[in-house]
Amino acid sequence: MAGGQRARAIGAVAALDDSVRSRLYAYVRRSGQAVTREQAADAVGISRKLAAFHLDKLVVAGLLRSGTLGSRARQVGRAPKVYEPVVDAVQVSVPARTHDELAAILIDAVVTQRPGENAADARRRVAAEQGRIAAGSVDRHEMRGRLGPERALTLVESVLDDRGYEPYRPGAGCIRLRNCPFHPLAERAPELVCGINEAFLGGLIDGLGADPLKAVFAPAAQECCVEVRRRS
């Protein structure tokens, strides 16, 4: 999960740290249809004004969406505002875990496997594609001019930090990763998961045009199995 998405997810969860707001959210989800401010207020026993305040906070947090009722022909006045839950789930984990991304890579590898391509190569291809997509989120201004080794390391480190890998520099020309977002699944199938991680980082480096760097399989206890190194 990228940094911006993670911040929004944390904000959404924090928005429910209020008993009234939490009850309103639960009511809207249980309703199975769009509800008005009046309906929500009656359901939890508060005023319409207070319900409107909390419902709008839930919209800002990304937990609900708002709109108005459809055609109100022959009726006078404004259509009432209504609320319904968003479809997307909100997940927060500390440290960062992105098992959904791992599942998506595995599914895409099965669905898009090419003739003559084995399963491992398909996984690595899809993971590398995802790495290049992640590189596309970087501000192009940061990539202007030649990417020397130090600039390349800084850029890769920034992207990996944004994605929850908790990168650090143990020495010159190297980035280690304290967190594996695919843990503990990586412990159950290290060859599979670490291969995906290595291909993802390779795709990220390629997508950034960080030619002085390479992704290397380098297992270490309690850390990601891949590190980024300067090419010799």
N, CA, C and O of each residue as an XYZ file, in Angstrom:
928
protein
N       0.845     -1.192      0.000
C       0.000      0.000      0.000
C       0.881      1.242      0.000
O       1.763      1.380      0.847
N       0.644      2.142     -0.944
C       1.428      3.364     -1.030
C       1.116      4.277      0.145
O       0.085      4.145      0.805
N       2.060      5.235      0.396
C       1.933      6.102      1.566
C       0.637      6.870      1.625
O       0.023      6.965      2.688
N       0.204      7.425      0.496
C      -1.044      8.184      0.481
C      -2.239      7.314      0.792
O      -3.126      7.722      1.541
N      -2.276      6.113      0.223
C      -3.368      5.185      0.495
C      -3.366      4.766      1.957
O      -4.420      4.659      2.585
N      -2.189      4.532      2.484
C      -2.070      4.128      3.890
C      -2.570      5.229      4.813
O      -3.266      4.956      5.791
N      -2.218      6.463      4.507
C      -2.678      7.592      5.326
C      -4.197      7.703      5.285
O      -4.834      7.964      6.306
N      -4.776      7.504      4.098
C      -6.237      7.564      3.982
C      -6.896      6.426      4.756
O      -7.931      6.621      5.393
N      -6.293      5.235      4.698
C      -6.854      4.098      5.424
C      -6.814      4.335      6.929
O      -7.778      4.040      7.635
N      -5.699      4.867      7.416
C      -5.589      5.174      8.844
C      -6.614      6.235      9.234
O      -7.230      6.147     10.296
N      -6.795      7.239      8.375
C      -7.791      8.274      8.636
C      -9.195      7.709      8.687
O     -10.014      8.137      9.500
N      -9.478      6.740      7.813
C     -10.804      6.129      7.788
C     -11.071      5.358      9.073
O     -12.154      5.457      9.649
N     -10.089      4.596      9.516
C     -10.250      3.841     10.757
C     -10.386      4.794     11.946
O     -11.207      4.575     12.837
N      -9.575      5.848     11.949
C      -9.636      6.823     13.044
C     -10.998      7.507     13.107
O     -11.460      7.884     14.184
N     -11.640      7.666     11.944
C     -12.947      8.327     11.909
C     -14.000      7.540     12.681
O     -15.003      8.105     13.117
N     -13.778      6.246     12.852
C     -14.742      5.410     13.570
C     -14.477      5.373     15.070
O     -15.191      4.698     15.812
N     -13.449      6.100     15.520
C     -13.138      6.151     16.946
C     -14.035      7.162     17.647
O     -13.564      8.039     18.371
N     -15.310      7.021     17.422
C     -16.349      7.864     18.015
C     -17.605      7.002     18.036
O     -18.021      6.487     16.998
N     -18.201      6.845     19.191
C     -19.306      5.893     19.325
C     -20.497      6.248     18.438
O     -21.097      5.365     17.826
N     -20.843      7.535     18.365
C     -21.978      7.949     17.529
C     -21.675      7.684     16.058
O     -22.496      7.127     15.330
N     -20.482      8.091     15.638
C     -20.101      7.918     14.235
C     -20.044      6.439     13.869
O     -20.449      6.041     12.777
N     -19.537      5.634     14.793
C     -19.446      4.200     14.547
C     -20.833      3.580     14.407
O     -21.045      2.721     13.550
N     -21.779      4.010     15.244
C     -23.147      3.479     15.157
C     -23.825      3.918     13.869
O     -24.560      3.144     13.256
N     -23.582      5.150     13.459
C     -24.149      5.627     12.193
C     -23.610      4.817     11.017
O     -24.361      4.425     10.123
N     -22.315      4.575     11.030
C     -21.709      3.810      9.940
C     -22.285      2.392      9.892
O     -22.605      1.877      8.821
N     -22.411      1.772     11.069
C     -22.967      0.419     11.126
C     -24.403      0.399     10.609
O     -24.802     -0.532      9.909
N     -25.178      1.426     10.952
C     -26.568      1.490     10.485
C     -26.636      1.604      8.964
O     -27.419      0.906      8.320
N     -25.820      2.479      8.394
C     -25.836      2.655      6.938
C     -25.439      1.358      6.241
O     -26.036      0.993      5.228
N     -24.452      0.667      6.764
C     -24.028     -0.600      6.146
C     -25.126     -1.654      6.236
O     -25.345     -2.405      5.285
N     -25.812     -1.713      7.363
C     -26.862     -2.720      7.538
C     -28.090     -2.428      6.695
O     -28.845     -3.343      6.367
N     -28.301     -1.180      6.343
C     -29.539     -0.785      5.667
C     -29.689     -1.417      4.292
O     -30.803     -1.729      3.873
N     -28.585     -1.607      3.589
C     -28.670     -2.205      2.265
C     -29.201     -1.269      1.206
O     -29.468     -1.697      0.084
N     -29.361      0.001      1.536
C     -29.825      1.008      0.587
C     -29.407      2.388      1.090
O     -29.002      2.546      2.242
N     -29.513      3.378      0.212
C     -29.164      4.742      0.617
C     -30.131      5.221      1.693
O     -31.334      4.971      1.610
N     -29.601      5.910      2.707
C     -30.442      6.402      3.801
C     -30.312      7.917      3.914
O     -29.275      8.489      3.579
N     -31.364      8.549      4.385
C     -31.354      9.999      4.568
C     -30.801     10.345      5.943
O     -30.619      9.476      6.796
N     -30.541     11.619      6.135
C     -30.066     12.075      7.440
C     -31.112     11.814      8.510
O     -30.782     11.436      9.634
N     -32.382     12.017      8.154
C     -33.462     11.797      9.111
C     -33.534     10.333      9.539
O     -33.688     10.030     10.722
N     -33.421      9.434      8.569
C     -33.468      8.007      8.895
C     -32.304      7.606      9.798
O     -32.482      6.859     10.760
N     -31.123      8.104      9.482
C     -29.947      7.771     10.282
C     -30.074      8.336     11.692
O     -29.735      7.666     12.667
N     -30.562      9.562     11.795
C     -30.721     10.198     13.103
C     -31.702      9.419     13.970
O     -31.437      9.174     15.147
N     -32.839      9.027     13.387
C     -33.839      8.263     14.138
C     -33.284      6.910     14.577
O     -33.581      6.435     15.673
N     -32.480      6.296     13.716
C     -31.974      4.949     14.002
C     -31.054      4.921     15.211
O     -31.053      3.947     15.963
N     -30.269      5.978     15.409
C     -29.315      5.974     16.526
C     -29.721      6.930     17.644
O     -29.010      7.057     18.641
N     -30.858      7.599     17.484
C     -31.383      8.434     18.555
C     -30.661      9.742     18.775
O     -30.401     10.122     19.916
N     -30.330     10.445     17.686
C     -29.682     11.754     17.788
C     -30.417     12.742     16.897
O     -31.325     12.367     16.156
N     -30.019     14.009     16.971
C     -30.663     15.025     16.143
C     -30.221     14.902     14.686
O     -29.165     14.346     14.385
N     -31.052     15.434     13.794
C     -30.712     15.411     12.371
C     -29.428     16.190     12.120
O     -28.599     15.779     11.309
N     -29.261     17.314     12.814
C     -28.078     18.151     12.614
C     -26.804     17.404     13.001
O     -25.801     17.460     12.291
N     -26.855     16.699     14.143
C     -25.683     15.950     14.582
C     -25.406     14.779     13.636
O     -24.253     14.469     13.339
N     -26.468     14.141     13.173
C     -26.302     13.039     12.221
C     -25.644     13.536     10.942
O     -24.750     12.885     10.401
N     -26.093     14.697     10.461
C     -25.518     15.260      9.236
C     -24.024     15.520      9.411
O     -23.230     15.246      8.511
N     -23.649     16.050     10.569
C     -22.237     16.342     10.843
C     -21.390     15.069     10.765
O     -20.358     15.040     10.095
N     -21.838     14.024     11.453
C     -21.055     12.790     11.493
C     -21.084     12.050     10.158
O     -20.075     11.474      9.750
N     -22.217     12.059      9.479
C     -22.296     11.390      8.174
C     -21.350     12.042      7.170
O     -20.684     11.358      6.393
N     -21.300     13.365      7.197
C     -20.387     14.060      6.279
C     -18.925     13.775      6.631
O     -18.076     13.710      5.743
N     -18.632     13.606      7.916
C     -17.276     13.226      8.316
C     -16.916     11.846      7.757
O     -15.778     11.612      7.352
N     -17.879     10.947      7.739
C     -17.647      9.609      7.205
C     -17.444      9.642      5.694
O     -16.721      8.812      5.144
N     -18.075     10.594      5.031
C     -17.855     10.774      3.590
C     -16.430     11.260      3.342
O     -15.731     10.743      2.471
N     -16.010     12.253      4.111
C     -14.650     12.785      3.974
C     -13.618     11.685      4.232
O     -12.576     11.643      3.578
N     -13.906     10.799      5.181
C     -12.984      9.713      5.523
C     -12.962      8.614      4.469
O     -12.110      7.727      4.513
N     -13.898      8.666      3.521
C     -13.924      7.668      2.458
C     -14.682      6.402      2.808
O     -14.574      5.402      2.099
N     -15.450      6.429      3.892
C     -16.216      5.256      4.301
C     -17.623      5.248      3.724
O     -18.203      4.182      3.517
N     -18.171      6.419      3.466
C     -19.490      6.549      2.849
C     -19.393      7.435      1.623
O     -18.436      8.193      1.466
N     -20.377      7.336      0.765
C     -20.518      8.300     -0.324
C     -21.909      8.906     -0.225
O     -22.842      8.265      0.258
N     -22.040     10.131     -0.680
C     -23.314     10.839     -0.559
C     -23.858     11.193     -1.931
O     -23.129     11.230     -2.922
N     -25.145     11.450     -1.963
C     -25.818     11.869     -3.189
C     -27.190     12.381     -2.821
O     -27.452     12.685     -1.657
N     -28.059     12.479     -3.792
C     -29.434     12.891     -3.534
C     -30.372     11.857     -4.121
O     -30.006     11.114     -5.031
N     -31.579     11.817     -3.595
C     -32.578     10.905     -4.134
C     -32.870     11.268     -5.581
O     -32.661     12.408     -5.994
N     -33.350     10.308     -6.346
C     -33.627     10.516     -7.766
C     -34.750     11.506     -7.995
O     -34.959     12.412     -7.189
N     -35.457     11.342     -9.066
C     -36.494     12.283     -9.485
C     -37.496     12.541     -8.372
O     -38.003     11.613     -7.742
N     -37.767     13.792     -8.147
C     -38.757     14.184     -7.143
C     -39.819     15.064     -7.799
O     -40.167     16.137     -7.304
N     -40.310     14.576     -8.913
C     -41.312     15.329     -9.668
C     -42.526     15.621     -8.801
O     -42.960     14.795     -7.997
N     -43.055     16.812     -8.989
C     -44.246     17.288     -8.293
C     -43.997     17.525     -6.811
O     -44.951     17.756     -6.067
N     -42.779     17.476     -6.367
C     -42.490     17.783     -4.974
C     -41.713     19.086     -4.892
O     -40.896     19.398     -5.759
N     -41.978     19.825     -3.857
C     -41.360     21.132     -3.690
C     -40.135     20.995     -2.791
O     -40.119     20.189     -1.861
N     -39.105     21.800     -3.083
C     -37.917     21.821     -2.241
C     -36.807     20.946     -2.775
O     -36.952     20.258     -3.785
N     -35.692     20.993     -2.067
C     -34.507     20.248     -2.491
C     -34.645     18.767     -2.166
O     -35.247     18.389     -1.161
N     -34.083     17.946     -3.023
C     -34.059     16.507     -2.761
C     -33.173     16.241     -1.547
O     -32.107     16.844     -1.421
N     -33.594     15.352     -0.659
C     -32.786     15.095      0.542
C     -31.466     14.414      0.205
O     -31.372     13.639     -0.747
N     -30.463     14.716      0.996
C     -29.160     14.086      0.835
C     -29.223     12.672      1.395
O     -29.826     12.440      2.443
N     -28.604     11.734      0.701
C     -28.603     10.350      1.154
C     -27.170      9.822      1.211
O     -26.257     10.372      0.595
N     -27.004      8.750      1.960
C     -25.676      8.177      2.186
C     -25.724      6.665      1.997
O     -26.711      6.011      2.334
N     -24.645      6.131      1.455
C     -24.499      4.684      1.327
C     -23.025      4.325      1.456
O     -22.159      5.164      1.206
N     -22.732      3.087      1.845
C     -21.329      2.707      2.056
C     -20.569      2.561      0.748
O     -21.147      2.215     -0.282
N     -19.280      2.826      0.796
C     -18.429      2.569     -0.367
C     -18.170      1.069     -0.439
O     -18.291      0.359      0.559
N     -17.815      0.601     -1.620
C     -17.618     -0.836     -1.828
C     -16.258     -1.292     -1.317
O     -16.139     -2.371     -0.736
N     -15.233     -0.473     -1.534
C     -13.868     -0.880     -1.197
C     -13.680     -1.052      0.308
O     -14.180     -0.258      1.104
N     -12.958     -2.093      0.679
C     -12.640     -2.333      2.084
C     -11.490     -1.438      2.524
O     -10.682     -1.001      1.705
N     -11.427     -1.173      3.812
C     -10.336     -0.393      4.399
C      -9.526     -1.316      5.293
O     -10.066     -1.951      6.199
N      -8.233     -1.386      5.034
C      -7.368     -2.251      5.829
C      -6.134     -1.477      6.274
O      -5.530     -0.740      5.495
N      -5.776     -1.656      7.530
C      -4.562     -1.040      8.070
C      -3.801     -2.108      8.838
O      -4.384     -2.819      9.656
N      -2.511     -2.225      8.583
C      -1.677     -3.158      9.339
C      -0.371     -2.468      9.700
O       0.157     -1.659      8.937
N       0.133     -2.805     10.874
C       1.401     -2.245     11.349
C       2.268     -3.400     11.840
O       1.894     -4.064     12.806
N       3.424     -3.666     11.205
C       3.946     -2.970     10.016
C       3.129     -3.292      8.770
O       2.198     -4.095      8.813
N       3.489     -2.657      7.670
C       2.702     -2.778      6.448
C       2.663     -4.219      5.940
O       3.686     -4.902      5.894
N       1.463     -4.668      5.560
C       1.274     -5.967      4.932
C       0.407     -5.774      3.688
O      -0.617     -5.093      3.736
N       0.825     -6.377      2.581
C       0.078     -6.220      1.328
C      -0.179     -7.592      0.706
O       0.222     -7.860     -0.426
N      -0.847     -8.444      1.459
C      -1.143     -9.785      0.963
C      -2.073     -9.739     -0.250
O      -2.042    -10.639     -1.090
N      -2.897     -8.696     -0.343
C      -3.778     -8.576     -1.508
C      -2.962     -8.380     -2.783
O      -3.331     -8.898     -3.837
N      -1.863     -7.641     -2.699
C      -1.015     -7.441     -3.875
C      -0.340     -8.747     -4.286
O      -0.208     -9.041     -5.474
N       0.083     -9.520     -3.299
C       0.686    -10.818     -3.596
C      -0.331    -11.723     -4.280
O      -0.012    -12.395     -5.261
N      -1.556    -11.739     -3.759
C      -2.607    -12.564     -4.364
C      -2.890    -12.128     -5.794
O      -3.081    -12.967     -6.675
N      -2.918    -10.815     -6.030
C      -3.187    -10.301     -7.377
C      -2.100    -10.731     -8.354
O      -2.393    -11.089     -9.495
N      -0.847    -10.696     -7.910
C       0.262    -11.126     -8.773
C       0.124    -12.604     -9.120
O       0.310    -12.993    -10.273
N      -0.200    -13.421     -8.135
C      -0.340    -14.857     -8.371
C      -1.498    -15.156     -9.318
O      -1.375    -16.002    -10.204
N      -2.619    -14.464     -9.133
C      -3.774    -14.680    -10.011
C      -3.464    -14.220    -11.427
O      -3.748    -14.932    -12.390
N      -2.880    -13.027    -11.555
C      -2.546    -12.518    -12.892
C      -1.557    -13.435    -13.600
O      -1.629    -13.608    -14.817
N      -0.642    -14.019    -12.846
C       0.336    -14.931    -13.449
C      -0.353    -16.159    -14.029
O       0.007    -16.627    -15.109
N      -1.341    -16.677    -13.312
C      -2.083    -17.843    -13.807
C      -2.912    -17.477    -15.034
O      -2.929    -18.206    -16.026
N      -3.600    -16.337    -14.953
C      -4.507    -15.932    -16.031
C      -3.760    -15.561    -17.305
O      -4.253    -15.807    -18.406
N      -2.571    -14.969    -17.166
C      -1.853    -14.449    -18.342
C      -0.663    -15.311    -18.757
O       0.130    -14.908    -19.607
N      -0.538    -16.501    -18.153
C       0.614    -17.348    -18.485
C       0.656    -17.637    -19.983
O      -0.349    -18.020    -20.582
N       1.819    -17.449    -20.570
C       1.984    -17.568    -22.017
C       2.415    -18.975    -22.414
O       2.971    -19.710    -21.598
N       2.158    -19.353    -23.675
C       2.608    -20.665    -24.138
C       4.125    -20.806    -23.979
O       4.881    -19.921    -24.380
N       4.553    -21.899    -23.403
C       5.975    -22.140    -23.203
C       6.562    -21.469    -21.981
O       7.744    -21.650    -21.688
N       5.765    -20.698    -21.263
C       6.231    -19.995    -20.061
C       5.874    -20.821    -18.836
O       4.716    -21.201    -18.667
N       6.845    -21.104    -17.981
C       6.509    -21.860    -16.772
C       5.924    -20.935    -15.711
O       5.954    -19.713    -15.853
N       5.393    -21.531    -14.651
C       4.683    -20.753    -13.632
C       5.591    -19.738    -12.955
O       5.175    -18.608    -12.701
N       6.831    -20.131    -12.658
C       7.759    -19.215    -11.980
C       8.071    -18.006    -12.851
O       8.107    -16.877    -12.362
N       8.296    -18.241    -14.139
C       8.583    -17.126    -15.050
C       7.376    -16.206    -15.180
O       7.530    -14.989    -15.283
N       6.173    -16.786    -15.175
C       4.957    -15.973    -15.262
C       4.829    -15.077    -14.037
O       4.477    -13.903    -14.159
N       5.111    -15.622    -12.860
C       5.039    -14.822    -11.628
C       6.045    -13.680    -11.659
O       5.727    -12.549    -11.291
N       7.244    -13.982    -12.094
C       8.291    -12.961    -12.131
C       7.949    -11.883    -13.157
O       8.201    -10.700    -12.925
N       7.385    -12.281    -14.271
C       7.001    -11.295    -15.295
C       5.947    -10.334    -14.749
O       6.068     -9.118    -14.892
N       4.914    -10.893    -14.125
C       3.841    -10.050    -13.584
C       4.372     -9.165    -12.461
O       4.016     -7.990    -12.384
N       5.216     -9.711    -11.592
C       5.782     -8.920    -10.492
C       6.631     -7.777    -11.026
O       6.577     -6.666    -10.499
N       7.417     -8.041    -12.070
C       8.237     -6.979    -12.668
C       7.356     -5.894    -13.277
O       7.679     -4.709    -13.197
N       6.242     -6.302    -13.888
C       5.303     -5.322    -14.442
C       4.745     -4.434    -13.335
O       4.605     -3.225    -13.515
N       4.429     -5.035    -12.192
C       3.929     -4.251    -11.064
C       4.994     -3.296    -10.541
O       4.676     -2.187    -10.111
N       6.244     -3.714    -10.575
C       7.335     -2.823    -10.181
C       7.439     -1.622    -11.096
O       7.657     -0.500    -10.638
N       7.282     -1.856    -12.391
C       7.333     -0.734    -13.340
C       6.140      0.197    -13.157
O       6.261      1.411    -13.320
N       4.980     -0.382    -12.814
C       3.805      0.448    -12.530
C       4.064      1.315    -11.298
O       3.711      2.494    -11.284
N       4.678      0.737    -10.268
C       5.016      1.508     -9.059
C       5.964      2.647     -9.394
O       5.861      3.733     -8.822
N       6.884      2.406    -10.314
C       7.813      3.465    -10.733
C       7.071      4.607    -11.404
O       7.500      5.759    -11.339
N       5.954      4.286    -12.052
C       5.179      5.316    -12.738
C       4.528      6.314    -11.805
O       4.072      7.367    -12.251
N       4.474      6.001    -10.503
C       3.862      6.921     -9.542
C       4.815      8.019     -9.094
O       4.406      8.951     -8.401
N       6.078      7.917     -9.482
C       7.086      8.892     -9.056
C       6.953     10.172     -9.867
O       6.737     10.131    -11.078
N       7.084     11.296     -9.200
C       7.060     12.598     -9.866
C       8.170     12.648    -10.913
O       9.343     12.446    -10.600
N       7.785     12.918    -12.155
C       8.769     12.927    -13.241
C       9.870     13.964    -13.029
O      10.980     13.802    -13.535
N       9.567     15.027    -12.284
C      10.585     16.057    -12.030
C      11.755     15.483    -11.232
O      12.891     15.937    -11.370
N      11.470     14.484    -10.399
C      12.530     13.879     -9.595
C      13.464     13.027    -10.445
O      14.558     12.671    -10.008
N      13.032     12.701    -11.659
C      13.810     11.804    -12.507
C      14.480     12.533    -13.663
O      15.027     11.897    -14.564
N      14.440     13.853    -13.644
C      15.054     14.610    -14.725
C      16.573     14.511    -14.658
O      17.167     14.472    -13.581
N      17.172     14.472    -15.819
C      18.625     14.394    -15.866
C      19.125     12.982    -15.621
O      18.346     12.040    -15.474
N      20.412     12.863    -15.581
C      21.037     11.548    -15.413
C      20.885     11.055    -13.975
O      21.104     11.797    -13.018
N      20.503      9.776    -13.848
C      20.389      9.174    -12.525
C      21.702      8.475    -12.181
O      21.930      7.331    -12.574
N      22.545      9.165    -11.453
C      23.766      8.539    -10.973
C      23.452      7.592     -9.833
O      22.306      7.530     -9.389
N      24.435      6.854     -9.347
C      24.193      5.858     -8.303
C      23.514      6.416     -7.048
O      22.575      5.803     -6.540
N      23.966      7.558     -6.543
C      23.405      8.087     -5.303
C      21.974      8.574     -5.502
O      21.104      8.304     -4.675
N      21.729      9.290     -6.596
C      20.361      9.736     -6.880
C      19.444      8.543     -7.071
O      18.309      8.544     -6.594
N      19.930      7.525     -7.766
C      19.130      6.327     -8.006
C      18.785      5.636     -6.688
O      17.644      5.218     -6.486
N      19.764      5.514     -5.795
C      19.517      4.899     -4.493
C      18.481      5.684     -3.697
O      17.584      5.103     -3.086
N      18.610      6.996     -3.708
C      17.676      7.848     -2.966
C      16.262      7.713     -3.509
O      15.301      7.662     -2.741
N      16.133      7.655     -4.828
C      14.821      7.549     -5.453
C      14.178      6.200     -5.146
O      13.007      6.140     -4.773
N      14.932      5.130     -5.299
C      14.413      3.796     -4.995
C      14.047      3.690     -3.518
O      13.011      3.124     -3.171
N      14.890      4.229     -2.660
C      14.632      4.202     -1.216
C      13.322      4.907     -0.887
O      12.561      4.441     -0.039
N      13.059      6.023     -1.551
C      11.835      6.781     -1.307
C      10.596      5.973     -1.692
O       9.618      5.941     -0.947
N      10.639      5.326     -2.850
C       9.498      4.526     -3.300
C       9.262      3.352     -2.354
O       8.120      3.066     -1.994
N      10.318      2.681     -1.956
C      10.183      1.527     -1.073
C       9.697      1.933      0.313
O       8.942      1.193      0.943
N      10.115      3.086      0.788
C       9.625      3.596      2.065
C       8.130      3.879      1.979
O       7.381      3.586      2.911
N       7.704      4.446      0.862
C       6.294      4.757      0.647
C       5.443      3.491      0.619
O       4.258      3.528      0.949
N       6.041      2.383      0.231
C       5.307      1.124      0.120
C       5.471      0.228      1.354
O       5.036     -0.924      1.345
N       6.089      0.747      2.405
C       6.148      0.029      3.669
C       7.267     -0.970      3.825
O       7.214     -1.814      4.720
N       8.290     -0.899      2.973
C       9.409     -1.836      3.089
C      10.401     -1.455      4.192
O      11.251     -2.267      4.557
N      10.308     -0.260      4.717
C      11.208      0.220      5.770
C      12.682      0.091      5.362
O      13.455     -0.602      6.024
N      13.065      0.764      4.267
C      14.443      0.652      3.777
C      15.442      1.373      4.679
O      15.101      2.335      5.367
N      16.676      0.887      4.661
C      17.764      1.569      5.369
C      19.063      1.267      4.634
O      19.142      0.341      3.827
N      20.072      2.065      4.931
C      21.375      1.911      4.270
C      22.386      1.313      5.255
O      22.850      2.022      6.148
N      22.734      0.051      5.119
C      23.745     -0.533      6.008
C      25.158     -0.116      5.642
O      26.089     -0.277      6.431
N      25.309      0.416      4.449
C      26.623      0.844      3.980
C      26.473      1.542      2.651
O      25.362      1.653      2.132
N      27.557      2.009      2.097
C      27.512      2.730      0.827
C      27.065      1.800     -0.298
O      27.504      0.654     -0.395
N      26.179      2.327     -1.144
C      25.782      1.598     -2.340
C      24.854      0.432     -2.114
O      24.790     -0.474     -2.945
N      24.121      0.432     -0.997
C      23.249     -0.710     -0.692
C      22.017     -0.251      0.080
O      22.101      0.627      0.939
N      20.874     -0.854     -0.235
C      19.638     -0.626      0.515
C      19.133     -1.974      1.010
O      18.903     -2.886      0.216
N      18.963     -2.099      2.321
C      18.323     -3.265      2.913
C      16.903     -2.888      3.304
O      16.578     -1.708      3.431
N      16.052     -3.903      3.494
C      14.638     -3.683      3.782
C      14.270     -4.401      5.078
O      14.297     -5.630      5.147
N      13.929     -3.628      6.099
C      13.630     -4.223      7.403
C      12.304     -4.975      7.394
O      12.119     -5.912      8.171
N      11.388     -4.578      6.528
C      10.055     -5.177      6.525
C       9.764     -5.853      5.195
O      10.064     -5.312      4.131
N       9.180     -7.034      5.267
C       8.650     -7.700      4.073
C       7.134     -7.583      4.116
O       6.506     -8.175      4.994
N       6.521     -6.835      3.193
C       5.067     -6.678      3.204
C       4.309     -7.985      2.992
O       3.100     -8.048      3.215
N       5.023     -9.034      2.557
C       4.377    -10.327      2.316
C       4.570    -11.304      3.478
O       4.179    -12.467      3.379
N       5.170    -10.841      4.575
C       5.343    -11.668      5.770
C       3.967    -11.932      6.390
O       3.138    -11.022      6.344
N       3.653    -13.101      6.967
C       4.515    -14.270      7.150
C       4.437    -15.276      6.007
O       4.999    -16.367      6.108
N       3.744    -14.922      4.915
C       3.624    -15.864      3.805
C       4.983    -16.190      3.202
O       5.200    -17.287      2.688
N       5.899    -15.218      3.271
C       7.243    -15.463      2.736
C       7.938    -16.594      3.487
O       8.771    -17.295      2.912
N       7.607    -16.781      4.760
C       8.218    -17.862      5.533
C       7.667    -19.223      5.120
O       8.359    -20.236      5.224
N       6.431    -19.244      4.656
C       5.805    -20.504      4.256
C       6.258    -20.945      2.873
O       6.356    -22.142      2.601
N       6.535    -19.984      1.998
C       6.964    -20.315      0.633
C       8.039    -19.328      0.200
O       7.801    -18.505     -0.684
N       9.228    -19.400      0.815
C      10.257    -18.384      0.555
C      10.707    -18.315     -0.896
O      10.926    -17.221     -1.417
N      10.850    -19.446     -1.557
C      11.320    -19.419     -2.940
C      10.319    -18.690     -3.831
O      10.702    -17.893     -4.688
N       9.042    -18.969     -3.623
C       7.999    -18.330     -4.424
C       7.915    -16.834     -4.126
O       7.996    -16.009     -5.036
N       7.750    -16.490     -2.842
C       7.512    -15.093     -2.465
C       8.758    -14.237     -2.671
O       8.660    -13.109     -3.155
N       9.917    -14.757     -2.312
C      11.141    -13.968     -2.476
C      11.459    -13.744     -3.952
O      11.999    -12.704     -4.327
N      11.121    -14.726     -4.783
C      11.297    -14.538     -6.220
C      10.418    -13.427     -6.754
O      10.834    -12.654     -7.617
N       9.197    -13.348     -6.236
C       8.287    -12.268     -6.624
C       8.838    -10.924     -6.162
O       8.808     -9.949     -6.912
N       9.339    -10.871     -4.932
C       9.900     -9.623     -4.411
C      11.100     -9.161     -5.237
O      11.229     -7.978     -5.550
N      11.967    -10.097     -5.583
C      13.149     -9.749     -6.371
C      12.745     -9.207     -7.743
O      13.314     -8.227     -8.225
N      11.755     -9.856     -8.366
C      11.296     -9.401     -9.680
C      10.614     -8.040     -9.584
O      10.772     -7.199    -10.469
N       9.850     -7.824     -8.506
C       9.191     -6.528     -8.317
C      10.223     -5.415     -8.196
O      10.098     -4.375     -8.842
N      11.238     -5.631     -7.372
C      12.265     -4.604     -7.196
C      13.050     -4.388     -8.487
O      13.443     -3.265     -8.801
N      13.274     -5.467     -9.229
C      13.941     -5.315    -10.518
C      13.112     -4.494    -11.486
O      13.647     -3.664    -12.221
N      11.794     -4.727    -11.488
C      10.905     -3.937    -12.336
C      10.857     -2.485    -11.919
O      10.799     -1.589    -12.761
N      10.882     -2.248    -10.598
C      10.905     -0.877    -10.083
C      12.161     -0.152    -10.551
O      12.090      0.977    -11.036
N      13.302     -0.802    -10.405
C      14.579     -0.206    -10.835
C      14.552      0.083    -12.333
O      14.986      1.146    -12.777
N      14.039     -0.874    -13.105
C      13.949     -0.692    -14.556
C      13.016      0.460    -14.906
O      13.329      1.280    -15.769
N      11.860      0.518    -14.229
C      10.884      1.566    -14.511
C      11.382      2.954    -14.162
O      10.996      3.935    -14.798
N      12.231      3.040    -13.164
C      12.802      4.329    -12.766
C      13.995      4.718    -13.636
O      14.472      5.851    -13.581
N      14.462      3.781    -14.427
C      15.665      4.052    -15.216
C      16.896      4.138    -14.341
O      17.863      4.826    -14.669
N      16.849      3.425    -13.210
C      17.962      3.460    -12.252
C      19.003      2.415    -12.647
O      19.255      1.464    -11.906
N      19.594      2.598    -13.801
C      20.519      1.605    -14.365
C      21.709      1.267    -13.475
O      22.209      0.145    -13.552
N      22.192      2.196    -12.623
C      23.356      1.834    -11.789
C      23.042      0.811    -10.704
O      23.949      0.358    -10.005
N      21.748      0.431    -10.548
C      21.358     -0.441     -9.447
C      20.856     -1.791     -9.941
O      20.528     -1.961    -11.115
N      20.806     -2.743     -9.022
C      20.235     -4.054     -9.315
C      19.616     -4.623     -8.042
O      20.039     -4.294     -6.933
N      18.611     -5.480     -8.214
C      17.995     -6.185     -7.094
C      18.688     -7.531     -6.941
O      18.898     -8.247     -7.920
N      19.039     -7.868     -5.707
C      19.824     -9.080     -5.451
C      19.164     -9.891     -4.341
O      18.764     -9.341     -3.314
N      19.054    -11.189     -4.551
C      18.556    -12.082     -3.510
C      19.619    -12.208     -2.425
O      20.711    -12.719     -2.674
N      19.297    -11.738     -1.215
C      20.271    -11.732     -0.113
C      19.533    -11.893      1.210
O      19.344    -10.913      1.931
N      19.113    -13.113      1.543
C      18.319    -13.349      2.755
C      19.042    -12.907      4.022
O      20.260    -13.038      4.144
N      18.263    -12.384      4.958
C      18.780    -12.010      6.280
C      17.652    -12.195      7.284
O      16.487    -11.969      6.956
N      17.981    -12.597      8.485
C      16.975    -12.860      9.510
C      16.151    -11.613      9.801
O      16.688    -10.516      9.956
N      14.835    -11.802      9.873
C      13.896    -10.745     10.247
C      13.859     -9.582      9.257
O      13.435     -8.484      9.617
N      14.295     -9.804      8.018
C      14.264     -8.745      7.009
C      13.766     -9.311      5.692
O      13.603    -10.522      5.545
N      13.527     -8.422      4.736
C      13.173     -8.845      3.385
C      14.353     -9.611      2.782
O      15.511     -9.329      3.091
N      14.049    -10.566      1.933
C      15.085    -11.436      1.366
C      15.828    -10.806      0.196
O      16.740    -11.421     -0.356
N      15.457     -9.600     -0.189
C      16.068     -8.945     -1.345
C      16.667     -7.613     -0.909
O      16.114     -6.934     -0.044
N      17.778     -7.246     -1.498
C      18.347     -5.924     -1.271
C      18.674     -5.275     -2.609
O      18.779     -5.945     -3.636
N      18.830     -3.973     -2.575
C      19.191     -3.209     -3.770
C      20.651     -2.806     -3.640
O      21.068     -2.252     -2.624
N      21.423     -3.093     -4.689
C      22.853     -2.787     -4.650
C      23.262     -1.972     -5.873
O      22.631     -2.015     -6.929
N      24.318     -1.250     -5.682
C      24.954     -0.575     -6.808
C      25.687     -1.621     -7.649
O      26.359     -2.502     -7.113
N      25.549     -1.513     -8.967
C      26.261     -2.433     -9.855
C      27.765     -2.188     -9.759
O      28.216     -1.047     -9.660
N      28.518     -3.257     -9.788
C      29.979     -3.125     -9.693
C      30.572     -2.798    -11.062
O      31.788     -2.649    -11.188
